[in-house]
Amino acid sequence: MVSNRIRPAACAALAALSGKPGVVEGFGLQSHGSHSPEAEYVELDSVEPRLYLLARLIMEAASE
């Protein structure tokens, strides 16, 4: 059976088709059970590195 759900990468691809710049993918937290009603969760160890990455991205963009 094929699911009608759109995966995150597909969401970014659809946004990119709009012709507007700035589609960024891969900044989400590591997780499991994507949208499962039973067991969706986030790996807490992935929070700090993602926040650091986002902060550095903002700092680099602001310095240009």
mmCIF file as gemmi writes it, N, C-alpha and C atoms, coordinates in Angstrom:
data_model
loop_
_atom_site.group_PDB
_atom_site.id
_atom_site.type_symbol
_atom_site.label_atom_id
_atom_site.label_alt_id
_atom_site.label_comp_id
_atom_site.label_asym_id
_atom_site.label_entity_id
_atom_site.label_seq_id
_atom_site.pdbx_PDB_ins_code
_atom_site.Cartn_x
_atom_site.Cartn_y
_atom_site.Cartn_z
_atom_site.occupancy
_atom_site.B_iso_or_equiv
_atom_site.pdbx_formal_charge
_atom_site.auth_seq_id
_atom_site.auth_asym_id
_atom_site.pdbx_PDB_model_num
ATOM 1 N N . MET Axp A 1 ? 0.84 -1.177 0 1 0 ? 1 A 1
ATOM 2 C CA . MET Axp A 1 ? 0 0 0 1 0 ? 1 A 1
ATOM 3 C C . MET Axp A 1 ? 0.889 1.244 0 1 0 ? 1 A 1
ATOM 4 N N . VAL Axp A 2 ? 0.561 2.209 -0.791 1 0 ? 2 A 1
ATOM 5 C CA . VAL Axp A 2 ? 1.33 3.443 -0.882 1 0 ? 2 A 1
ATOM 6 C C . VAL Axp A 2 ? 0.685 4.491 0.009 1 0 ? 2 A 1
ATOM 7 N N . SER Axp A 3 ? 1.481 5.124 0.835 1 0 ? 3 A 1
ATOM 8 C CA . SER Axp A 3 ? 0.981 6.152 1.742 1 0 ? 3 A 1
ATOM 9 C C . SER Axp A 3 ? 0.836 7.476 1.006 1 0 ? 3 A 1
ATOM 10 N N . ASN Axp A 4 ? -0.166 8.244 1.384 1 0 ? 4 A 1
ATOM 11 C CA . ASN Axp A 4 ? -0.365 9.568 0.801 1 0 ? 4 A 1
ATOM 12 C C . ASN Axp A 4 ? 0.391 10.643 1.552 1 0 ? 4 A 1
ATOM 13 N N . ARG Axp A 5 ? 1.094 10.271 2.61 1 0 ? 5 A 1
ATOM 14 C CA . ARG Axp A 5 ? 1.85 11.26 3.385 1 0 ? 5 A 1
ATOM 15 C C . ARG Axp A 5 ? 3.016 11.798 2.57 1 0 ? 5 A 1
ATOM 16 N N . ILE Axp A 6 ? 3.324 13.062 2.77 1 0 ? 6 A 1
ATOM 17 C CA . ILE Axp A 6 ? 4.472 13.682 2.107 1 0 ? 6 A 1
ATOM 18 C C . ILE Axp A 6 ? 5.624 13.676 3.089 1 0 ? 6 A 1
ATOM 19 N N . ARG Axp A 7 ? 6.732 13.137 2.691 1 0 ? 7 A 1
ATOM 20 C CA . ARG Axp A 7 ? 7.93 13.106 3.533 1 0 ? 7 A 1
ATOM 21 C C . ARG Axp A 7 ? 8.573 14.5 3.535 1 0 ? 7 A 1
ATOM 22 N N . PRO Axp A 8 ? 9.41 14.812 4.555 1 0 ? 8 A 1
ATOM 23 C CA . PRO Axp A 8 ? 10.038 16.137 4.622 1 0 ? 8 A 1
ATOM 24 C C . PRO Axp A 8 ? 10.798 16.524 3.359 1 0 ? 8 A 1
ATOM 25 N N . ALA Axp A 9 ? 11.547 15.594 2.796 1 0 ? 9 A 1
ATOM 26 C CA . ALA Axp A 9 ? 12.295 15.93 1.578 1 0 ? 9 A 1
ATOM 27 C C . ALA Axp A 9 ? 11.343 16.289 0.452 1 0 ? 9 A 1
ATOM 28 N N . ALA Axp A 10 ? 10.219 15.612 0.388 1 0 ? 10 A 1
ATOM 29 C CA . ALA Axp A 10 ? 9.229 15.92 -0.64 1 0 ? 10 A 1
ATOM 30 C C . ALA Axp A 10 ? 8.621 17.297 -0.388 1 0 ? 10 A 1
ATOM 31 N N . CYS Axp A 11 ? 8.419 17.65 0.866 1 0 ? 11 A 1
ATOM 32 C CA . CYS Axp A 11 ? 7.891 18.974 1.198 1 0 ? 11 A 1
ATOM 33 C C . CYS Axp A 11 ? 8.847 20.063 0.715 1 0 ? 11 A 1
ATOM 34 N N . ALA Axp A 12 ? 10.139 19.865 0.931 1 0 ? 12 A 1
ATOM 35 C CA . ALA Axp A 12 ? 11.129 20.839 0.476 1 0 ? 12 A 1
ATOM 36 C C . ALA Axp A 12 ? 11.131 20.917 -1.039 1 0 ? 12 A 1
ATOM 37 N N . ALA Axp A 13 ? 10.983 19.775 -1.704 1 0 ? 13 A 1
ATOM 38 C CA . ALA Axp A 13 ? 10.957 19.766 -3.168 1 0 ? 13 A 1
ATOM 39 C C . ALA Axp A 13 ? 9.743 20.528 -3.676 1 0 ? 13 A 1
ATOM 40 N N . LEU Axp A 14 ? 8.595 20.344 -3.031 1 0 ? 14 A 1
ATOM 41 C CA . LEU Axp A 14 ? 7.396 21.075 -3.449 1 0 ? 14 A 1
ATOM 42 C C . LEU Axp A 14 ? 7.565 22.579 -3.219 1 0 ? 14 A 1
ATOM 43 N N . ALA Axp A 15 ? 8.182 22.95 -2.104 1 0 ? 15 A 1
ATOM 44 C CA . ALA Axp A 15 ? 8.418 24.369 -1.829 1 0 ? 15 A 1
ATOM 45 C C . ALA Axp A 15 ? 9.382 24.962 -2.849 1 0 ? 15 A 1
ATOM 46 N N . ALA Axp A 16 ? 10.385 24.195 -3.238 1 0 ? 16 A 1
ATOM 47 C CA . ALA Axp A 16 ? 11.358 24.667 -4.223 1 0 ? 16 A 1
ATOM 48 C C . ALA Axp A 16 ? 10.706 24.914 -5.579 1 0 ? 16 A 1
ATOM 49 N N . LEU Axp A 17 ? 9.683 24.142 -5.892 1 0 ? 17 A 1
ATOM 50 C CA . LEU Axp A 17 ? 8.985 24.321 -7.164 1 0 ? 17 A 1
ATOM 51 C C . LEU Axp A 17 ? 8.265 25.663 -7.248 1 0 ? 17 A 1
ATOM 52 N N . SER Axp A 18 ? 8.048 26.313 -6.11 1 0 ? 18 A 1
ATOM 53 C CA . SER Axp A 18 ? 7.361 27.603 -6.109 1 0 ? 18 A 1
ATOM 54 C C . SER Axp A 18 ? 8.198 28.685 -6.771 1 0 ? 18 A 1
ATOM 55 N N . GLY Axp A 19 ? 9.503 28.411 -6.948 1 0 ? 19 A 1
ATOM 56 C CA . GLY Axp A 19 ? 10.375 29.4 -7.574 1 0 ? 19 A 1
ATOM 57 C C . GLY Axp A 19 ? 10.952 30.41 -6.609 1 0 ? 19 A 1
ATOM 58 N N . LYS Axp A 20 ? 10.598 30.314 -5.336 1 0 ? 20 A 1
ATOM 59 C CA . LYS Axp A 20 ? 11.13 31.231 -4.334 1 0 ? 20 A 1
ATOM 60 C C . LYS Axp A 20 ? 12.415 30.644 -3.764 1 0 ? 20 A 1
ATOM 61 N N . PRO Axp A 21 ? 13.452 31.453 -3.588 1 0 ? 21 A 1
ATOM 62 C CA . PRO Axp A 21 ? 14.728 30.937 -3.07 1 0 ? 21 A 1
ATOM 63 C C . PRO Axp A 21 ? 14.647 30.635 -1.58 1 0 ? 21 A 1
ATOM 64 N N . GLY Axp A 22 ? 15.572 29.844 -1.119 1 0 ? 22 A 1
ATOM 65 C CA . GLY Axp A 22 ? 15.734 29.653 0.31 1 0 ? 22 A 1
ATOM 66 C C . GLY Axp A 22 ? 15.154 28.386 0.894 1 0 ? 22 A 1
ATOM 67 N N . VAL Axp A 23 ? 14.932 27.371 0.102 1 0 ? 23 A 1
ATOM 68 C CA . VAL Axp A 23 ? 14.456 26.109 0.664 1 0 ? 23 A 1
ATOM 69 C C . VAL Axp A 23 ? 15.635 25.4 1.304 1 0 ? 23 A 1
ATOM 70 N N . VAL Axp A 24 ? 15.548 25.162 2.604 1 0 ? 24 A 1
ATOM 71 C CA . VAL Axp A 24 ? 16.611 24.495 3.347 1 0 ? 24 A 1
ATOM 72 C C . VAL Axp A 24 ? 16.034 23.221 3.95 1 0 ? 24 A 1
ATOM 73 N N . GLU Axp A 25 ? 16.753 22.136 3.798 1 0 ? 25 A 1
ATOM 74 C CA . GLU Axp A 25 ? 16.276 20.843 4.294 1 0 ? 25 A 1
ATOM 75 C C . GLU Axp A 25 ? 17.335 20.238 5.205 1 0 ? 25 A 1
ATOM 76 N N . GLY Axp A 26 ? 16.927 19.471 6.166 1 0 ? 26 A 1
ATOM 77 C CA . GLY Axp A 26 ? 17.855 18.73 7.004 1 0 ? 26 A 1
ATOM 78 C C . GLY Axp A 26 ? 18.186 19.375 8.337 1 0 ? 26 A 1
ATOM 79 N N . PHE Axp A 27 ? 17.444 20.38 8.762 1 0 ? 27 A 1
ATOM 80 C CA . PHE Axp A 27 ? 17.709 21.016 10.048 1 0 ? 27 A 1
ATOM 81 C C . PHE Axp A 27 ? 16.851 20.455 11.168 1 0 ? 27 A 1
ATOM 82 N N . GLY Axp A 28 ? 15.997 19.517 10.85 1 0 ? 28 A 1
ATOM 83 C CA . GLY Axp A 28 ? 15.111 18.944 11.859 1 0 ? 28 A 1
ATOM 84 C C . GLY Axp A 28 ? 15.862 18.072 12.857 1 0 ? 28 A 1
ATOM 85 N N . LEU Axp A 29 ? 15.214 17.839 13.961 1 0 ? 29 A 1
ATOM 86 C CA . LEU Axp A 29 ? 15.78 16.969 14.988 1 0 ? 29 A 1
ATOM 87 C C . LEU Axp A 29 ? 15.695 15.517 14.547 1 0 ? 29 A 1
ATOM 88 N N . GLN Axp A 30 ? 16.593 14.703 15.075 1 0 ? 30 A 1
ATOM 89 C CA . GLN Axp A 30 ? 16.512 13.271 14.801 1 0 ? 30 A 1
ATOM 90 C C . GLN Axp A 30 ? 15.306 12.732 15.551 1 0 ? 30 A 1
ATOM 91 N N . SER Axp A 31 ? 14.493 11.985 14.835 1 0 ? 31 A 1
ATOM 92 C CA . SER Axp A 31 ? 13.281 11.458 15.46 1 0 ? 31 A 1
ATOM 93 C C . SER Axp A 31 ? 12.942 10.099 14.868 1 0 ? 31 A 1
ATOM 94 N N . HIS Axp A 32 ? 11.954 9.48 15.473 1 0 ? 32 A 1
ATOM 95 C CA . HIS Axp A 32 ? 11.501 8.161 15.019 1 0 ? 32 A 1
ATOM 96 C C . HIS Axp A 32 ? 9.987 8.106 15.136 1 0 ? 32 A 1
ATOM 97 N N . GLY Axp A 33 ? 9.383 7.275 14.31 1 0 ? 33 A 1
ATOM 98 C CA . GLY Axp A 33 ? 7.933 7.093 14.372 1 0 ? 33 A 1
ATOM 99 C C . GLY Axp A 33 ? 7.17 8.241 13.747 1 0 ? 33 A 1
ATOM 100 N N . SER Axp A 34 ? 7.726 8.858 12.736 1 0 ? 34 A 1
ATOM 101 C CA . SER Axp A 34 ? 7.162 10.048 12.097 1 0 ? 34 A 1
ATOM 102 C C . SER Axp A 34 ? 5.638 10.084 12.074 1 0 ? 34 A 1
ATOM 103 N N . HIS Axp A 35 ? 5.084 10.97 12.858 1 0 ? 35 A 1
ATOM 104 C CA . HIS Axp A 35 ? 3.64 11.217 12.932 1 0 ? 35 A 1
ATOM 105 C C . HIS Axp A 35 ? 2.832 9.983 13.309 1 0 ? 35 A 1
ATOM 106 N N . SER Axp A 36 ? 3.456 9.052 13.975 1 0 ? 36 A 1
ATOM 107 C CA . SER Axp A 36 ? 2.766 7.847 14.423 1 0 ? 36 A 1
ATOM 108 C C . SER Axp A 36 ? 1.88 8.184 15.625 1 0 ? 36 A 1
ATOM 109 N N . PRO Axp A 37 ? 0.667 7.701 15.641 1 0 ? 37 A 1
ATOM 110 C CA . PRO Axp A 37 ? -0.186 7.962 16.808 1 0 ? 37 A 1
ATOM 111 C C . PRO Axp A 37 ? 0.263 7.167 18.033 1 0 ? 37 A 1
ATOM 112 N N . GLU Axp A 38 ? 1.214 6.253 17.84 1 0 ? 38 A 1
ATOM 113 C CA . GLU Axp A 38 ? 1.614 5.375 18.929 1 0 ? 38 A 1
ATOM 114 C C . GLU Axp A 38 ? 2.965 5.706 19.551 1 0 ? 38 A 1
ATOM 115 N N . ALA Axp A 39 ? 3.945 6.113 18.743 1 0 ? 39 A 1
ATOM 116 C CA . ALA Axp A 39 ? 5.295 6.216 19.307 1 0 ? 39 A 1
ATOM 117 C C . ALA Axp A 39 ? 6.2 7.183 18.558 1 0 ? 39 A 1
ATOM 118 N N . GLU Axp A 40 ? 5.793 8.414 18.371 1 0 ? 40 A 1
ATOM 119 C CA . GLU Axp A 40 ? 6.694 9.396 17.762 1 0 ? 40 A 1
ATOM 120 C C . GLU Axp A 40 ? 7.528 10.034 18.864 1 0 ? 40 A 1
ATOM 121 N N . TYR Axp A 41 ? 8.836 10.118 18.639 1 0 ? 41 A 1
ATOM 122 C CA . TYR Axp A 41 ? 9.683 10.765 19.63 1 0 ? 41 A 1
ATOM 123 C C . TYR Axp A 41 ? 10.909 11.384 18.984 1 0 ? 41 A 1
ATOM 124 N N . VAL Axp A 42 ? 11.547 12.282 19.734 1 0 ? 42 A 1
ATOM 125 C CA . VAL Axp A 42 ? 12.735 13.009 19.286 1 0 ? 42 A 1
ATOM 126 C C . VAL Axp A 42 ? 13.922 12.542 20.114 1 0 ? 42 A 1
ATOM 127 N N . GLU Axp A 43 ? 15.062 12.368 19.455 1 0 ? 43 A 1
ATOM 128 C CA . GLU Axp A 43 ? 16.305 12.032 20.163 1 0 ? 43 A 1
ATOM 129 C C . GLU Axp A 43 ? 16.817 13.311 20.83 1 0 ? 43 A 1
ATOM 130 N N . LEU Axp A 44 ? 16.807 13.364 22.146 1 0 ? 44 A 1
ATOM 131 C CA . LEU Axp A 44 ? 17.213 14.577 22.86 1 0 ? 44 A 1
ATOM 132 C C . LEU Axp A 44 ? 18.661 14.961 22.586 1 0 ? 44 A 1
ATOM 133 N N . ASP Axp A 45 ? 19.511 13.989 22.31 1 0 ? 45 A 1
ATOM 134 C CA . ASP Axp A 45 ? 20.911 14.288 22.001 1 0 ? 45 A 1
ATOM 135 C C . ASP Axp A 45 ? 21.066 15.065 20.693 1 0 ? 45 A 1
ATOM 136 N N . SER Axp A 46 ? 20.023 15.122 19.885 1 0 ? 46 A 1
ATOM 137 C CA . SER Axp A 46 ? 20.126 15.844 18.611 1 0 ? 46 A 1
ATOM 138 C C . SER Axp A 46 ? 19.746 17.32 18.739 1 0 ? 46 A 1
ATOM 139 N N . VAL Axp A 47 ? 19.231 17.747 19.894 1 0 ? 47 A 1
ATOM 140 C CA . VAL Axp A 47 ? 18.776 19.129 20.063 1 0 ? 47 A 1
ATOM 141 C C . VAL Axp A 47 ? 19.948 20.11 20.05 1 0 ? 47 A 1
ATOM 142 N N . GLU Axp A 48 ? 20.937 19.887 20.899 1 0 ? 48 A 1
ATOM 143 C CA . GLU Axp A 48 ? 22.055 20.831 21.017 1 0 ? 48 A 1
ATOM 144 C C . GLU Axp A 48 ? 22.821 21.021 19.703 1 0 ? 48 A 1
ATOM 145 N N . PRO Axp A 49 ? 23.196 19.941 18.991 1 0 ? 49 A 1
ATOM 146 C CA . PRO Axp A 49 ? 23.917 20.15 17.737 1 0 ? 49 A 1
ATOM 147 C C . PRO Axp A 49 ? 23.1 20.915 16.693 1 0 ? 49 A 1
ATOM 148 N N . ARG Axp A 50 ? 21.796 20.697 16.646 1 0 ? 50 A 1
ATOM 149 C CA . ARG Axp A 50 ? 20.955 21.407 15.676 1 0 ? 50 A 1
ATOM 150 C C . ARG Axp A 50 ? 20.833 22.881 16.039 1 0 ? 50 A 1
ATOM 151 N N . LEU Axp A 51 ? 20.724 23.184 17.33 1 0 ? 51 A 1
ATOM 152 C CA . LEU Axp A 51 ? 20.671 24.578 17.756 1 0 ? 51 A 1
ATOM 153 C C . LEU Axp A 51 ? 21.979 25.288 17.425 1 0 ? 51 A 1
ATOM 154 N N . TYR Axp A 52 ? 23.091 24.605 17.648 1 0 ? 52 A 1
ATOM 155 C CA . TYR Axp A 52 ? 24.398 25.18 17.311 1 0 ? 52 A 1
ATOM 156 C C . TYR Axp A 52 ? 24.487 25.455 15.813 1 0 ? 52 A 1
ATOM 157 N N . LEU Axp A 53 ? 24.07 24.483 15.014 1 0 ? 53 A 1
ATOM 158 C CA . LEU Axp A 53 ? 24.109 24.646 13.563 1 0 ? 53 A 1
ATOM 159 C C . LEU Axp A 53 ? 23.256 25.834 13.124 1 0 ? 53 A 1
ATOM 160 N N . LEU Axp A 54 ? 22.061 25.942 13.673 1 0 ? 54 A 1
ATOM 161 C CA . LEU Axp A 54 ? 21.183 27.054 13.328 1 0 ? 54 A 1
ATOM 162 C C . LEU Axp A 54 ? 21.781 28.393 13.75 1 0 ? 54 A 1
ATOM 163 N N . ALA Axp A 55 ? 22.353 28.448 14.957 1 0 ? 55 A 1
ATOM 164 C CA . ALA Axp A 55 ? 22.974 29.689 15.441 1 0 ? 55 A 1
ATOM 165 C C . ALA Axp A 55 ? 24.135 30.105 14.542 1 0 ? 55 A 1
ATOM 166 N N . ARG Axp A 56 ? 24.977 29.158 14.154 1 0 ? 56 A 1
ATOM 167 C CA . ARG Axp A 56 ? 26.111 29.472 13.27 1 0 ? 56 A 1
ATOM 168 C C . ARG Axp A 56 ? 25.633 29.93 11.896 1 0 ? 56 A 1
ATOM 169 N N . LEU Axp A 57 ? 24.577 29.312 11.396 1 0 ? 57 A 1
ATOM 170 C CA . LEU Axp A 57 ? 24.027 29.719 10.107 1 0 ? 57 A 1
ATOM 171 C C . LEU Axp A 57 ? 23.543 31.166 10.168 1 0 ? 57 A 1
ATOM 172 N N . ILE Axp A 58 ? 22.848 31.509 11.231 1 0 ? 58 A 1
ATOM 173 C CA . ILE Axp A 58 ? 22.352 32.878 11.385 1 0 ? 58 A 1
ATOM 174 C C . ILE Axp A 58 ? 23.521 33.841 11.532 1 0 ? 58 A 1
ATOM 175 N N . MET Axp A 59 ? 24.529 33.468 12.316 1 0 ? 59 A 1
ATOM 176 C CA . MET Axp A 59 ? 25.694 34.343 12.495 1 0 ? 59 A 1
ATOM 177 C C . MET Axp A 59 ? 26.418 34.57 11.164 1 0 ? 59 A 1
ATOM 178 N N . GLU Axp A 60 ? 26.601 33.521 10.388 1 0 ? 60 A 1
ATOM 179 C CA . GLU Axp A 60 ? 27.283 33.644 9.094 1 0 ? 60 A 1
ATOM 180 C C . GLU Axp A 60 ? 26.462 34.501 8.128 1 0 ? 60 A 1
ATOM 181 N N . ALA Axp A 61 ? 25.165 34.278 8.107 1 0 ? 61 A 1
ATOM 182 C CA . ALA Axp A 61 ? 24.316 35.048 7.198 1 0 ? 61 A 1
ATOM 183 C C . ALA Axp A 61 ? 24.284 36.521 7.592 1 0 ? 61 A 1
ATOM 184 N N . ALA Axp A 62 ? 24.309 36.794 8.89 1 0 ? 62 A 1
ATOM 185 C CA . ALA Axp A 62 ? 24.273 38.177 9.376 1 0 ? 62 A 1
ATOM 186 C C . ALA Axp A 62 ? 25.579 38.919 9.122 1 0 ? 62 A 1
ATOM 187 N N . SER Axp A 63 ? 26.674 38.175 9.01 1 0 ? 63 A 1
ATOM 188 C CA . SER Axp A 63 ? 27.98 38.822 8.824 1 0 ? 63 A 1
ATOM 189 C C . SER Axp A 63 ? 28.261 39.157 7.363 1 0 ? 63 A 1
ATOM 190 N N . GLU Axp A 64 ? 27.452 38.666 6.476 1 0 ? 64 A 1
ATOM 191 C CA . GLU Axp A 64 ? 27.688 38.91 5.025 1 0 ? 64 A 1
ATOM 192 C C . GLU Axp A 64 ? 27.027 40.177 4.555 1 0 ? 64 A 1
